[in-house]
Amino acid sequence: MKQKLILAARDAAKNAYCKYSNYAVGAALLAEDGTIWLGCNVENSSYGATNCAERTALFSAIAAGKRKFSAIAIAGGTADSPASPCGICRQVLSEFCSPDMPVYYAGLEGDIICTTTLGELLPFAFSGANL
């Protein structure tokens, strides 16, 4: 499944709108029911309005009624320096995904796939329980 998700994320990156950074990123989010939700980064001249690939995939799945997820793959950067989720994406994913959910990331090309968990990426996630 890891390889399938990375390939899907690489395909999603082809749709990135990244005319400001020229840094395409794709994401493939696996829902518990086996569906795969794709996302790409969508930049904006007002940089704060930019949306990352991970959040695009997650928000699409949420809009379709999905709430439980099994894994996510991100493709961006190079084989030597692959893109991992940014801090905002890590926090947003923590709202819907368990700390032990696998996170795979790789460059847009190459065979190296890094594997971690959401909890390793964001060990002290803020949650509504913290309120």
N, CA, C and O atoms as a GROMACS GRO file, in nm:
protein
  524
    1MET      N    1   0.083  -0.120   0.000
    1MET     CA    2   0.000   0.000   0.000
    1MET      C    3   0.087   0.126   0.000
    1MET      O    4   0.051   0.226  -0.061
    2LYS      N    5   0.201   0.121   0.069
    2LYS     CA    6   0.289   0.237   0.076
    2LYS      C    7   0.329   0.285  -0.064
    2LYS      O    8   0.321   0.404  -0.094
    3GLN      N    9   0.371   0.193  -0.148
    3GLN     CA   10   0.414   0.227  -0.284
    3GLN      C   11   0.297   0.283  -0.364
    3GLN      O   12   0.313   0.380  -0.438
    4LYS      N   13   0.179   0.223  -0.350
    4LYS     CA   14   0.061   0.270  -0.422
    4LYS      C   15   0.026   0.413  -0.382
    4LYS      O   16  -0.009   0.495  -0.468
    5LEU      N   17   0.034   0.444  -0.253
    5LEU     CA   18   0.004   0.578  -0.206
    5LEU      C   19   0.107   0.680  -0.255
    5LEU      O   20   0.070   0.791  -0.293
    6ILE      N   21   0.234   0.643  -0.256
    6ILE     CA   22   0.338   0.734  -0.305
    6ILE      C   23   0.316   0.762  -0.453
    6ILE      O   24   0.326   0.877  -0.496
    7LEU      N   25   0.285   0.660  -0.532
    7LEU     CA   26   0.259   0.680  -0.675
    7LEU      C   27   0.139   0.772  -0.696
    7LEU      O   28   0.141   0.857  -0.785
    8ALA      N   29   0.035   0.754  -0.615
    8ALA     CA   30  -0.083   0.839  -0.625
    8ALA      C   31  -0.049   0.983  -0.587
    8ALA      O   32  -0.096   1.078  -0.650
    9ALA      N   33   0.033   1.000  -0.484
    9ALA     CA   34   0.075   1.134  -0.443
    9ALA      C   35   0.158   1.201  -0.552
    9ALA      O   36   0.143   1.320  -0.577
   10ARG      N   37   0.244   1.125  -0.617
   10ARG     CA   38   0.324   1.181  -0.727
   10ARG      C   39   0.235   1.223  -0.843
   10ARG      O   40   0.258   1.327  -0.904
   11ASP      N   41   0.134   1.144  -0.872
   11ASP     CA   42   0.038   1.182  -0.977
   11ASP      C   43  -0.036   1.310  -0.937
   11ASP      O   44  -0.057   1.399  -1.020
   12ALA      N   45  -0.076   1.319  -0.812
   12ALA     CA   46  -0.149   1.438  -0.764
   12ALA      C   47  -0.063   1.563  -0.775
   12ALA      O   48  -0.114   1.671  -0.804
   13ALA      N   49   0.068   1.549  -0.752
   13ALA     CA   50   0.158   1.664  -0.759
   13ALA      C   51   0.160   1.727  -0.898
   13ALA      O   52   0.192   1.845  -0.912
   14LYS      N   53   0.127   1.649  -0.999
   14LYS     CA   54   0.124   1.701  -1.136
   14LYS      C   55   0.016   1.808  -1.153
   14LYS      O   56   0.023   1.889  -1.246
   15ASN      N   57  -0.081   1.810  -1.064
   15ASN     CA   58  -0.189   1.910  -1.071
   15ASN      C   59  -0.163   2.031  -0.982
   15ASN      O   60  -0.248   2.120  -0.973
   16ALA      N   61  -0.049   2.035  -0.916
   16ALA     CA   62  -0.018   2.146  -0.824
   16ALA      C   63  -0.021   2.280  -0.898
   16ALA      O   64   0.022   2.291  -1.013
   17TYR      N   65  -0.072   2.380  -0.829
   17TYR     CA   66  -0.069   2.518  -0.878
   17TYR      C   67   0.036   2.588  -0.792
   17TYR      O   68   0.006   2.635  -0.683
   18CYS      N   69   0.159   2.593  -0.844
   18CYS     CA   70   0.271   2.641  -0.763
   18CYS      C   71   0.356   2.741  -0.840
   18CYS      O   72   0.478   2.730  -0.845
   19LYS      N   73   0.289   2.838  -0.901
   19LYS     CA   74   0.360   2.933  -0.986
   19LYS      C   75   0.451   3.029  -0.909
   19LYS      O   76   0.534   3.096  -0.970
   20TYR      N   77   0.438   3.036  -0.778
   20TYR     CA   78   0.522   3.126  -0.700
   20TYR      C   79   0.646   3.056  -0.648
   20TYR      O   80   0.755   3.112  -0.652
   21SER      N   81   0.630   2.934  -0.599
   21SER     CA   82   0.745   2.861  -0.543
   21SER      C   83   0.806   2.762  -0.642
   21SER      O   84   0.921   2.723  -0.627
   22ASN      N   85   0.729   2.721  -0.741
   22ASN     CA   86   0.771   2.614  -0.833
   22ASN      C   87   0.806   2.486  -0.756
   22ASN      O   88   0.895   2.411  -0.796
   23TYR      N   89   0.736   2.463  -0.646
   23TYR     CA   90   0.759   2.348  -0.560
   23TYR      C   91   0.630   2.267  -0.551
   23TYR      O   92   0.547   2.292  -0.464
   24ALA      N   93   0.614   2.173  -0.642
   24ALA     CA   94   0.493   2.091  -0.647
   24ALA      C   95   0.493   1.985  -0.538
   24ALA      O   96   0.596   1.922  -0.511
   25VAL      N   97   0.377   1.968  -0.475
   25VAL     CA   98   0.360   1.864  -0.372
   25VAL      C   99   0.226   1.796  -0.397
   25VAL      O  100   0.127   1.862  -0.430
   26GLY      N  101   0.224   1.665  -0.381
   26GLY     CA  102   0.101   1.588  -0.390
   26GLY      C  103   0.082   1.505  -0.266
   26GLY      O  104   0.179   1.471  -0.198
   27ALA      N  105  -0.042   1.472  -0.235
   27ALA     CA  106  -0.073   1.388  -0.119
   27ALA      C  107  -0.179   1.286  -0.156
   27ALA      O  108  -0.267   1.313  -0.238
   28ALA      N  109  -0.170   1.170  -0.094
   28ALA     CA  110  -0.270   1.065  -0.109
   28ALA      C  111  -0.306   1.016   0.031
   28ALA      O  112  -0.223   0.961   0.102
   29LEU      N  113  -0.430   1.037   0.068
   29LEU     CA  114  -0.479   1.004   0.202
   29LEU      C  115  -0.569   0.881   0.192
   29LEU      O  116  -0.666   0.880   0.117
   30LEU      N  117  -0.535   0.778   0.267
   30LEU     CA  118  -0.611   0.653   0.266
   30LEU      C  119  -0.716   0.655   0.377
   30LEU      O  120  -0.682   0.661   0.495
   31ALA      N  121  -0.842   0.650   0.338
   31ALA     CA  122  -0.951   0.641   0.434
   31ALA      C  123  -0.964   0.496   0.481
   31ALA      O  124  -0.921   0.404   0.412
   32GLU      N  125  -1.023   0.477   0.598
   32GLU     CA  126  -1.039   0.342   0.652
   32GLU      C  127  -1.120   0.250   0.562
   32GLU      O  128  -1.105   0.128   0.568
   33ASP      N  129  -1.208   0.309   0.477
   33ASP     CA  130  -1.288   0.226   0.387
   33ASP      C  131  -1.214   0.189   0.259
   33ASP      O  132  -1.270   0.125   0.170
   34GLY      N  133  -1.086   0.230   0.249
   34GLY     CA  134  -1.004   0.194   0.134
   34GLY      C  135  -1.000   0.298   0.022
   34GLY      O  136  -0.922   0.284  -0.072
   35THR      N  137  -1.082   0.402   0.032
   35THR     CA  138  -1.077   0.506  -0.070
   35THR      C  139  -0.952   0.592  -0.050
   35THR      O  140  -0.906   0.612   0.062
   36ILE      N  141  -0.901   0.642  -0.160
   36ILE     CA  142  -0.783   0.727  -0.157
   36ILE      C  143  -0.824   0.866  -0.203
   36ILE      O  144  -0.884   0.884  -0.309
   37TRP      N  145  -0.790   0.964  -0.121
   37TRP     CA  146  -0.823   1.103  -0.149
   37TRP      C  147  -0.695   1.177  -0.184
   37TRP      O  148  -0.596   1.172  -0.111
   38LEU      N  149  -0.697   1.245  -0.298
   38LEU     CA  150  -0.579   1.313  -0.348
   38LEU      C  151  -0.584   1.462  -0.320
   38LEU      O  152  -0.692   1.521  -0.309
   39GLY      N  153  -0.467   1.520  -0.309
   39GLY     CA  154  -0.457   1.664  -0.293
   39GLY      C  155  -0.326   1.713  -0.352
   39GLY      O  156  -0.230   1.637  -0.364
   40CYS      N  157  -0.323   1.840  -0.389
   40CYS     CA  158  -0.201   1.905  -0.434
   40CYS      C  159  -0.195   2.042  -0.371
   40CYS      O  160  -0.296   2.094  -0.324
   41ASN      N  161  -0.077   2.102  -0.371
   41ASN     CA  162  -0.068   2.236  -0.317
   41ASN      C  163  -0.127   2.335  -0.417
   41ASN      O  164  -0.110   2.322  -0.538
   42VAL      N  165  -0.197   2.434  -0.363
   42VAL     CA  166  -0.260   2.538  -0.443
   42VAL      C  167  -0.214   2.672  -0.384
   42VAL      O  168  -0.259   2.713  -0.277
   43GLU      N  169  -0.123   2.737  -0.456
   43GLU     CA  170  -0.066   2.862  -0.406
   43GLU      C  171  -0.153   2.982  -0.444
   43GLU      O  172  -0.241   2.974  -0.530
   44ASN      N  173  -0.123   3.092  -0.378
   44ASN     CA  174  -0.195   3.216  -0.402
   44ASN      C  175  -0.097   3.331  -0.385
   44ASN      O  176  -0.001   3.320  -0.308
   45SER      N  177  -0.121   3.441  -0.456
   45SER     CA  178  -0.030   3.555  -0.444
   45SER      C  179  -0.029   3.611  -0.301
   45SER      O  180   0.068   3.673  -0.260
   46SER      N  181  -0.136   3.590  -0.228
   46SER     CA  182  -0.139   3.619  -0.085
   46SER      C  183  -0.099   3.488  -0.016
   46SER      O  184  -0.183   3.402   0.008
   47TYR      N  185   0.028   3.474   0.015
   47TYR     CA  186   0.084   3.345   0.056
   47TYR      C  187   0.007   3.276   0.167
   47TYR      O  188   0.001   3.153   0.171
   48GLY      N  189  -0.051   3.351   0.256
   48GLY     CA  190  -0.129   3.291   0.365
   48GLY      C  191  -0.253   3.217   0.316
   48GLY      O  192  -0.307   3.133   0.388
   49ALA      N  193  -0.297   3.248   0.195
   49ALA     CA  194  -0.415   3.182   0.138
   49ALA      C  195  -0.379   3.053   0.066
   49ALA      O  196  -0.467   2.984   0.013
   50THR      N  197  -0.252   3.019   0.064
   50THR     CA  198  -0.206   2.895   0.001
   50THR      C  199  -0.255   2.775   0.082
   50THR      O  200  -0.264   2.782   0.204
   51ASN      N  201  -0.286   2.665   0.012
   51ASN     CA  202  -0.326   2.542   0.081
   51ASN      C  203  -0.231   2.429   0.041
   51ASN      O  204  -0.202   2.410  -0.077
   52CYS      N  205  -0.185   2.356   0.139
   52CYS     CA  206  -0.093   2.245   0.116
   52CYS      C  207  -0.166   2.122   0.062
   52CYS      O  208  -0.288   2.110   0.075
   53ALA      N  209  -0.091   2.033   0.001
   53ALA     CA  210  -0.147   1.911  -0.057
   53ALA      C  211  -0.217   1.824   0.047
   53ALA      O  212  -0.324   1.769   0.020
   54GLU      N  213  -0.157   1.813   0.165
   54GLU     CA  214  -0.213   1.727   0.269
   54GLU      C  215  -0.350   1.776   0.313
   54GLU      O  216  -0.444   1.697   0.326
   55ARG      N  217  -0.362   1.907   0.335
   55ARG     CA  218  -0.490   1.963   0.378
   55ARG      C  219  -0.592   1.958   0.264
   55ARG      O  220  -0.711   1.938   0.290
   56THR      N  221  -0.547   1.975   0.140
   56THR     CA  222  -0.640   1.964   0.027
   56THR      C  223  -0.701   1.824   0.024
   56THR      O  224  -0.822   1.810   0.007
   57ALA      N  225  -0.618   1.721   0.040
   57ALA     CA  226  -0.669   1.583   0.041
   57ALA      C  227  -0.762   1.560   0.159
   57ALA      O  228  -0.871   1.504   0.143
   58LEU      N  229  -0.720   1.604   0.277
   58LEU     CA  230  -0.802   1.584   0.398
   58LEU      C  231  -0.935   1.657   0.387
   58LEU      O  232  -1.039   1.599   0.417
   59PHE      N  233  -0.933   1.782   0.344
   59PHE     CA  234  -1.056   1.860   0.336
   59PHE      C  235  -1.152   1.802   0.232
   59PHE      O  236  -1.274   1.805   0.252
   60SER      N  237  -1.098   1.749   0.123
   60SER     CA  238  -1.184   1.684   0.022
   60SER      C  239  -1.252   1.562   0.082
   60SER      O  240  -1.372   1.540   0.060
   61ALA      N  241  -1.176   1.483   0.157
   61ALA     CA  242  -1.233   1.363   0.220
   61ALA      C  243  -1.338   1.401   0.324
   61ALA      O  244  -1.445   1.340   0.330
   62ILE      N  245  -1.308   1.501   0.406
   62ILE     CA  246  -1.402   1.546   0.508
   62ILE      C  247  -1.530   1.596   0.442
   62ILE      O  248  -1.640   1.565   0.488
   63ALA      N  249  -1.518   1.672   0.333
   63ALA     CA  250  -1.635   1.724   0.262
   63ALA      C  251  -1.721   1.612   0.205
   63ALA      O  252  -1.841   1.630   0.184
   64ALA      N  253  -1.660   1.496   0.180
   64ALA     CA  254  -1.734   1.380   0.128
   64ALA      C  255  -1.786   1.291   0.241
   64ALA      O  256  -1.844   1.185   0.214
   65GLY      N  257  -1.765   1.332   0.366
   65GLY     CA  258  -1.820   1.258   0.479
   65GLY      C  259  -1.725   1.160   0.545
   65GLY      O  260  -1.766   1.089   0.638
   66LYS      N  261  -1.600   1.153   0.501
   66LYS     CA  262  -1.504   1.061   0.563
   66LYS      C  263  -1.451   1.122   0.692
   66LYS      O  264  -1.434   1.244   0.702
   67ARG      N  265  -1.427   1.037   0.790
   67ARG     CA  266  -1.376   1.087   0.918
   67ARG      C  267  -1.264   1.000   0.976
   67ARG      O  268  -1.201   1.039   1.074
   68LYS      N  269  -1.240   0.883   0.917
   68LYS     CA  270  -1.138   0.793   0.970
   68LYS      C  271  -1.038   0.759   0.860
   68LYS      O  272  -1.074   0.727   0.747
   69PHE      N  273  -0.909   0.768   0.897
   69PHE     CA  274  -0.803   0.753   0.798
   69PHE      C  275  -0.695   0.657   0.847
   69PHE      O  276  -0.670   0.646   0.967
   70SER      N  277  -0.632   0.588   0.752
   70SER     CA  278  -0.536   0.483   0.784
   70SER      C  279  -0.392   0.519   0.756
   70SER      O  280  -0.302   0.468   0.823
   71ALA      N  281  -0.368   0.606   0.657
   71ALA     CA  282  -0.230   0.641   0.618
   71ALA      C  283  -0.234   0.761   0.524
   71ALA      O  284  -0.337   0.792   0.465
   72ILE      N  285  -0.121   0.827   0.512
   72ILE     CA  286  -0.106   0.935   0.416
   72ILE      C  287   0.033   0.927   0.354
   72ILE      O  288   0.130   0.890   0.420
   73ALA      N  289   0.040   0.962   0.226
   73ALA     CA  290   0.168   0.971   0.156
   73ALA      C  291   0.180   1.110   0.097
   73ALA      O  292   0.083   1.166   0.046
   74ILE      N  293   0.301   1.164   0.103
   74ILE     CA  294   0.330   1.296   0.049
   74ILE      C  295   0.446   1.282  -0.047
   74ILE      O  296   0.544   1.214  -0.018
   75ALA      N  297   0.434   1.346  -0.163
   75ALA     CA  298   0.542   1.346  -0.262
   75ALA      C  299   0.575   1.490  -0.298
   75ALA      O  300   0.489   1.566  -0.342
   76GLY      N  301   0.701   1.524  -0.278
   76GLY     CA  302   0.748   1.658  -0.312
   76GLY      C  303   0.897   1.665  -0.287
   76GLY      O  304   0.952   1.585  -0.212
   77GLY      N  305   0.961   1.761  -0.348
   77GLY     CA  306   1.104   1.775  -0.331
   77GLY      C  307   1.180   1.671  -0.410
   77GLY      O  308   1.131   1.620  -0.511
   78THR      N  309   1.299   1.640  -0.363
   78THR     CA  310   1.386   1.547  -0.434
   78THR      C  311   1.403   1.419  -0.353
   78THR      O  312   1.361   1.412  -0.237
   79ALA      N  313   1.464   1.320  -0.414
   79ALA     CA  314   1.489   1.194  -0.343
   79ALA      C  315   1.578   1.219  -0.221
   79ALA      O  316   1.562   1.153  -0.119
   80ASP      N  317   1.673   1.312  -0.232
   80ASP     CA  318   1.764   1.343  -0.121
   80ASP      C  319   1.702   1.434  -0.016
   80ASP      O  320   1.747   1.437   0.098
   81SER      N  321   1.599   1.509  -0.056
   81SER     CA  322   1.537   1.603   0.036
   81SER      C  323   1.385   1.605   0.014
   81SER      O  324   1.331   1.703  -0.038
   82PRO      N  325   1.318   1.496   0.053
   82PRO     CA  326   1.173   1.487   0.030
   82PRO      C  327   1.094   1.579   0.123
   82PRO      O  328   1.138   1.612   0.233
   83ALA      N  329   0.977   1.618   0.076
   83ALA     CA  330   0.890   1.706   0.155
   83ALA      C  331   0.814   1.624   0.259
   83ALA      O  332   0.750   1.524   0.226
   84SER      N  333   0.820   1.667   0.383
   84SER     CA  334   0.736   1.609   0.487
   84SER      C  335   0.630   1.713   0.520
   84SER      O  336   0.645   1.829   0.483
   85PRO      N  337   0.523   1.674   0.589
   85PRO     CA  338   0.416   1.771   0.619
   85PRO      C  339   0.466   1.890   0.701
   85PRO      O  340   0.548   1.874   0.791
   86CYS      N  341   0.416   2.007   0.668
   86CYS     CA  342   0.449   2.128   0.745
   86CYS      C  343   0.377   2.122   0.881
   86CYS      O  344   0.295   2.033   0.905
   87GLY      N  345   0.408   2.214   0.967
   87GLY     CA  346   0.349   2.217   1.100
   87GLY      C  347   0.199   2.231   1.100
   87GLY      O  348   0.130   2.163   1.176
   88ILE      N  349   0.146   2.318   1.015
   88ILE     CA  350   0.000   2.336   1.008
   88ILE      C  351  -0.066   2.205   0.965
   88ILE      O  352  -0.166   2.164   1.023
   89CYS      N  353  -0.010   2.141   0.865
   89CYS     CA  354  -0.069   2.014   0.818
   89CYS      C  355  -0.062   1.906   0.925
   89CYS      O  356  -0.156   1.828   0.941
   90ARG      N  357   0.047   1.902   0.997
   90ARG     CA  358   0.059   1.804   1.106
   90ARG      C  359  -0.051   1.826   1.209
   90ARG      O  360  -0.114   1.730   1.254
   91GLN      N  361  -0.074   1.950   1.246
   91GLN     CA  362  -0.178   1.981   1.345
   91GLN      C  363  -0.317   1.947   1.291
   91GLN      O  364  -0.398   1.889   1.362
   92VAL      N  365  -0.344   1.984   1.166
   92VAL     CA  366  -0.476   1.956   1.108
   92VAL      C  367  -0.499   1.806   1.097
   92VAL      O  368  -0.608   1.757   1.128
   93LEU      N  369  -0.398   1.732   1.053
   93LEU     CA  370  -0.412   1.586   1.045
   93LEU      C  371  -0.441   1.527   1.183
   93LEU      O  372  -0.516   1.430   1.194
   94SER      N  373  -0.381   1.584   1.288
   94SER     CA  374  -0.400   1.529   1.422
   94SER      C  375  -0.545   1.540   1.470
   94SER      O  376  -0.585   1.471   1.564
   95GLU      N  377  -0.623   1.627   1.407
   95GLU     CA  378  -0.764   1.641   1.443
   95GLU      C  379  -0.845   1.516   1.403
   95GLU      O  380  -0.944   1.482   1.468
   96PHE      N  381  -0.801   1.450   1.296
   96PHE     CA  382  -0.879   1.339   1.240
   96PHE      C  383  -0.805   1.206   1.236
   96PHE      O  384  -0.865   1.102   1.207
   97CYS      N  385  -0.676   1.206   1.265
   97CYS     CA  386  -0.595   1.086   1.249
   97CYS      C  387  -0.526   1.051   1.381
   97CYS      O  388  -0.492   1.139   1.460
   98SER      N  389  -0.507   0.924   1.404
   98SER     CA  390  -0.444   0.879   1.528
   98SER      C  391  -0.293   0.904   1.524
   98SER      O  392  -0.234   0.909   1.416
   99PRO      N  393  -0.232   0.918   1.640
   99PRO     CA  394  -0.088   0.939   1.645
   99PRO      C  395  -0.007   0.826   1.581
   99PRO      O  396   0.105   0.848   1.535
  100ASP      N  397  -0.064   0.705   1.577
  100ASP     CA  398   0.010   0.592   1.519
  100ASP      C  399  -0.016   0.574   1.369
  100ASP      O  400   0.030   0.476   1.310
  101MET      N  401  -0.088   0.667   1.307
  101MET     CA  402  -0.113   0.657   1.163
  101MET      C  403   0.018   0.671   1.086
  101MET      O  404   0.094   0.765   1.111
  102PRO      N  405   0.046   0.579   0.993
  102PRO     CA  406   0.168   0.589   0.913
  102PRO      C  407   0.166   0.712   0.821
  102PRO      O  408   0.064   0.745   0.761
  103VAL      N  409   0.282   0.776   0.813
  103VAL     CA  410   0.304   0.888   0.722
  103VAL      C  411   0.424   0.850   0.636
  103VAL      O  412   0.533   0.827   0.686
  104TYR      N  413   0.401   0.844   0.504
  104TYR     CA  414   0.507   0.812   0.409
  104TYR      C  415   0.538   0.938   0.330
  104TYR      O  416   0.447   1.012   0.292
  105TYR      N  417   0.665   0.963   0.306
  105TYR     CA  418   0.698   1.077   0.221
  105TYR      C  419   0.820   1.045   0.137
  105TYR      O  420   0.911   0.973   0.178
  106ALA      N  421   0.819   1.103   0.017
  106ALA     CA  422   0.925   1.075  -0.081
  106ALA      C  423   0.936   1.194  -0.176
  106ALA      O  424   0.847   1.278  -0.183
  107GLY      N  425   1.047   1.197  -0.247
  107GLY     CA  426   1.064   1.298  -0.350
  107GLY      C  427   0.972   1.269  -0.468
  107GLY      O  428   0.908   1.164  -0.474
  108LEU      N  429   0.967   1.363  -0.560
  108LEU     CA  430   0.884   1.342  -0.679
  108LEU      C  431   0.938   1.230  -0.766
  108LEU      O  432   0.865   1.174  -0.848
  109GLU      N  433   1.064   1.198  -0.749
  109GLU     CA  434   1.127   1.086  -0.820
  109GLU      C  435   1.216   1.011  -0.722
  109GLU      O  436   1.251   1.063  -0.616
  110GLY      N  437   1.251   0.890  -0.760
  110GLY     CA  438   1.342   0.811  -0.677
  110GLY      C  439   1.270   0.700  -0.604
  110GLY      O  440   1.147   0.694  -0.601
  111ASP      N  441   1.349   0.611  -0.546
  111ASP     CA  442   1.296   0.492  -0.481
  111ASP      C  443   1.289   0.501  -0.329
  111ASP      O  444   1.230   0.415  -0.265
  112ILE      N  445   1.348   0.604  -0.271
  112ILE     CA  446   1.352   0.615  -0.125
  112ILE      C  447   1.219   0.667  -0.072
  112ILE      O  448   1.170   0.772  -0.114
  113ILE      N  449   1.160   0.591   0.020
  113ILE     CA  450   1.036   0.631   0.087
  113ILE      C  451   1.064   0.636   0.237
  113ILE      O  452   1.101   0.535   0.298
  114CYS      N  453   1.045   0.753   0.296
  114CYS     CA  454   1.062   0.768   0.441
  114CYS      C  455   0.930   0.728   0.508
  114CYS      O  456   0.822   0.756   0.457
  115THR      N  457   0.942   0.664   0.622
  115THR     CA  458   0.825   0.620   0.697
  115THR      C  459   0.834   0.668   0.840
  115THR      O  460   0.938   0.654   0.906
  116THR      N  461   0.724   0.724   0.888
  116THR     CA  462   0.716   0.769   1.027
  116THR      C  463   0.569   0.758   1.069
  116THR      O  464   0.489   0.696   0.999
  117THR      N  465   0.534   0.817   1.180
  117THR     CA  466   0.395   0.823   1.223
  117THR      C  467   0.359   0.969   1.250
  117THR      O  468   0.446   1.054   1.266
  118LEU      N  469   0.232   0.996   1.254
  118LEU     CA  470   0.187   1.130   1.284
  118LEU      C  471   0.234   1.173   1.424
  118LEU      O  472   0.275   1.287   1.444
  119GLY      N  473   0.228   1.082   1.519
  119GLY     CA  474   0.272   1.111   1.655
  119GLY      C  475   0.420   1.143   1.664
  119GLY      O  476   0.461   1.226   1.746
  120GLU      N  477   0.501   1.078   1.581
  120GLU     CA  478   0.645   1.110   1.579
  120GLU      C  479   0.668   1.248   1.518
  120GLU      O  480   0.758   1.320   1.559
  121LEU      N  481   0.586   1.285   1.420
  121LEU     CA  482   0.598   1.417   1.357
  121LEU      C  483   0.546   1.529   1.445
  121LEU      O  484   0.595   1.642   1.439
  122LEU      N  485   0.446   1.498   1.528
  122LEU     CA  486   0.384   1.600   1.614
  122LEU      C  487   0.356   1.538   1.751
  122LEU      O  488   0.242   1.502   1.780
  123PRO      N  489   0.459   1.526   1.834
  123PRO     CA  490   0.443   1.454   1.961
  123PRO      C  491   0.351   1.522   2.062
  123PRO      O  492   0.296   1.454   2.149
  124PHE      N  493   0.334   1.652   2.055
  124PHE     CA  494   0.252   1.722   2.154
  124PHE      C  495   0.142   1.800   2.084
  124PHE      O  496   0.129   1.922   2.102
  125ALA      N  497   0.063   1.730   2.005
  125ALA     CA  498  -0.044   1.795   1.929
  125ALA      C  499  -0.143   1.864   2.022
  125ALA      O  500  -0.178   1.810   2.127
  126PHE      N  501  -0.188   1.981   1.983
  126PHE     CA  502  -0.293   2.050   2.056
  126PHE      C  503  -0.424   1.984   2.022
  126PHE      O  504  -0.447   1.951   1.905
  127SER      N  505  -0.512   1.965   2.118
  127SER     CA  506  -0.644   1.907   2.090
  127SER      C  507  -0.749   1.978   2.172
  127SER      O  508  -0.718   2.052   2.265
  128GLY      N  509  -0.874   1.956   2.136
  128GLY     CA  510  -0.984   2.014   2.211
  128GLY      C  511  -0.981   1.974   2.357
  128GLY      O  512  -1.034   2.045   2.442
  129ALA      N  513  -0.919   1.860   2.387
  129ALA     CA  514  -0.906   1.815   2.526
  129ALA      C  515  -0.815   1.908   2.606
  129ALA      O  516  -0.819   1.910   2.729
  130ASN      N  517  -0.732   1.987   2.532
  130ASN     CA  518  -0.643   2.081   2.599
  130ASN      C  519  -0.715   2.210   2.641
  130ASN      O  520  -0.657   2.294   2.710
  131LEU      N  521  -0.840   2.225   2.598
  131LEU     CA  522  -0.912   2.350   2.628
  131LEU      C  523  -0.959   2.354   2.771
  131LEU      O  524  -1.022   2.451   2.813
   0.00000   0.00000   0.00000
